[in-house]
């Protein structure tokens, strides 16, 4: 995890800036024209997911490290790759980008606050030291590597749109390589721990994904979202930003075992989404007829 602590923040800054290069301020007009899908996605991500984490942590006798790790997963912003996957699945890309941008912009507040609330209400053990830094310190670090680059990217893309359009594909490819490099080196450094990740937290993350997936499917049907919006909201819900989770977790947690659920989910979520993608393809004609 030492490499992640050192290079992770810089890498994440670049990734979030690259993501924002595809966003213009005008893109947020889509929220005004169709606010229901956006606000539902936001409520699911910011309230529904943490509630699932709290319920699992409160009702199932997992080790403390697993419980905290699960709560951390549920308060992460959407993964950068969720926009790409939404596009491949035929979902509403503008909605996906808007949800990713907003959850990323406010993540510097939501992550430390939710973790702190869980620590104070649920664990109630002052002998367990979770945070390496204060809540303010953790928030400022997260603001610096997640929120600031998104603001800068949006402003840059708005002012220098033509230039931004040219470099966006290049930055997009580089950001994927940076992401893979961070995750790859983190995995390589802890390669011997991967079986323990899966054994220690694998089943728990499958349970988390199941609840998150079912919640998003149920609510998108309840509120009668169209097919494209439904795909965007579901993918945004289940695809959590494992890169940010690992980087931030390494910064604020003393014990690396708190990161085991994050690492397990970051690895397994792509398998879960692949299954959903296959289902979408198989049921495509049926779903279009239904909606």
N, C-alpha and C positions, 0 to 999 in steps of 0.2 A: 504493500500500500504506500510505500515511501514515494515511488514514482508518481502515483496519483496525487499525493499531497503536494508535490513540487510542481509537476507539469499539468495536472488536471485543471486547475483554475484558468490558466492561460489557454489551454485547449478548449475549455468550455466557453470562454469568452469569444473565441473565434467562431465556434459552432453556432452560438446564439446570434452573433452578428451576421453570419452567412444566412441563417434562417430568415432574418429580418430583411435581407436584401430583396426577397420576393414579396415583401409587404409594402403597400403604399397606404398613406392615410385614408385615401379614398376607398380602400378595401373594407374599412370598417362601416361604410354606408350600408353594406349588406346586412349588418346587424339591425339597422333601423327598419329596413324593408321586410325582414323576417326575424323578429326578435325572439319568438318562441323557441326555436331550435337552439339559438345561441344561449339564451338564459337557462334552458333546461340542461344543456350540456355543461354550463358553468356550475349550476347547482349540484348536478351529479358529481362533477369533479371536485368541487370545493367542500361540499357538505356530505354527499352520499358516500364517497369513497372513504373519507376519514371515519364516518360512522360505522362502516363495515369493519374497518381496522380496529376501532374501539370495541365493537361487539365481539369480534374474534378474540381480541386480547382479554376481554373481561369474562368470557364464557368458556374458553378452552384452556386447560392447564398446560400451556406451553412454557418453556423457560423464558425468563425475563428478556434475554437478548433477542429471542425470536419475536416476542410480543412488540418490543420497541421497533425492531426492524420492519415488522408488518405495518405498524402505524406510520413509519417513515415512508414506506412504499406508497401508502394510500394518500399521502399529502404532497407527493411529488407532482410537478407539472407534467403535461403530456410529453411523450417522447418526440424528438425532432422528426424521427422516421415515420410518425403517425401521418404526417401530411402526404408523404410519398405513398404509403400504403393505402391511404384513403383514395388517392388518385387511381391507383392500380385496381382498386375494388369498385370503382365507379361511383364514389361518394362525392359529397359537396366539399371541394378542396378549399374554397373561400371560407366556409364555416370552420373547417378543420384548422386552417391557418389562424383564424381569428381566436379560436379557443386556445390553441397552443400559445399564441402571442400573449393573451391576457393572463393565462395561468402562469406563464413564465415571468411576466412583468410583476405579478404580486407574490411570486414564490418566496421572495426575500422576507415577506411577513408571515405567510401561511405556514411554511415548514417549521421554523423555530417555535412559533406560537403553539401549533398543534402538538408538537413533540413535548414542549414544556408543560402544557395543560395535562397531557397524558401522564407525564412524569409526576406531576404534583397530585393529581386526583387518584390515579390508579396504583402507582408503585408505592408512594408514600414511605419511602425508605431513604433517609438522608445519607445513609452510609454508601449508597450506590451512586457513584459519580458518573454521570452521563456526558455532560457538556465539558469540553475542553475550554471553551470560551463562554463569555456571558451571552445572554440572549441578544443584546444589542450588537455585540461583536459578531455573532453568527449571522445576524440579519444583514449587517453591513457587508460582510464577505459575500453573502449570497446576492445581495443587491449589485455588488461590483461585477460579479461574473455571470449574472443571468439577466438582470433588468437593464443595466446601463448599455450593454451591447445591443439589446433588442431596440431600445430607444435610438441609439446611434444608427443602426441599420435602417430603421424606418425613415429617419430624417435624411440619411444619405440617399436612399432610394427615391425619396420624394423630390429632393433637390437635383440629384444627378441621375434622373431616371434612365436616359439612354445609355450612359456609361455603366450604370448598375445592371442594366439588362444584359450587357455584354459580358460582364465579369461574374454574374450570378451563376451560370453553369459551371464555371471554373471553380469558384468558391464552394459551390455545392459539392463537387467531387472531392475537393481538398478537405472539406469538413467531414465528409464520410470517412476519408482516410485517417483524419485526426481522431475521430470517434473510435474507429477500429483499432488505431494505435494505442489509445488510452486503455480501452477495454482489453485489448490483446496483451499488452504488457502487464496490466493488472492481473489478468488470468495467468500469464506465464509466471509471474513472481509468486503467485499463490496456487500454482498448478496442483501441488500436492494436497491442497485444501478443497479442491473442487468436489471430490467424492463426499467430503464432510459437508460442503454447502448443500448438496442434494439430499444427503441423509438427514442433515440437521434441519433444513428448511424447505426442501423440495415439495413434500406433501402439503405443507402449510401454504405455500405459494399457489399450488394448484387449487386449494380450497378458496383462497383469496380471489383468484381469477374467476372461478366459477360464480361466486357471489357477485362480483363486479359485472361480469358479463350478463348474468341473469337480471340484475337490477337495471342495467342500461337497456336491454332488450325490452323488458317489461314497461319501463317508463316511456320509451320512444313509441311503443304501441299504444300505451294509455293516452298519450298526448297526440297520437295520430300524425307523427312526423312523416314526411314523404320518404321514399326509398333512399335517395341520396343523402338526406340529412340524417336519417337513421344510421346509415353506415358510418358517417363522419362522427357522430356522437358515440357510437359503440367503440369504434377504434380509438378515439380520443380518451375514452374512459379506461380501457384495458391496457393501452400502451403507455406505461409510465417511464419517465426519463431516468433510466438506470444509471446513465453517466453522471447526471447531477446528483443522484442519490449516493453513488459511491464517493464522488468528490466531496460533497457536503458532509456525508457521514464520516469520512476520514478526517474532516476538519473539526467536527464538533463532538465526536464520540471518542472516549478513551479506549474502549474495548472493541477490537475488530469483529468480534462475534455479532455485534449489532448490525454489521453489514452483510452477514451471511444471507438473510432473507432477500435483501436487495440484489445481491449477486445472483442468487438462484432465480429470482423473478426476471432479472434482466436477461438471463440466458434462456429461460423457458417461455417467456412471453411471445417470442417469435414463433415458437412451435404452436402455441395456443392460437395465435392470429392466423397462422398458415392453415390450421384446421377450419377456422371461421371463413377464411378466404375460399377454401375448397367448397365449403357448404354454400357460400354465396354463388359460386360458379354453377354448382349443381342445381340449386334452386332458383337460378336467375329468372327463368321464364315464369315460374310459379309466383315469385315475389312481385314481378312487374305486373302481372295480372291482378294480384291482390291489392296493390297500391294504386 
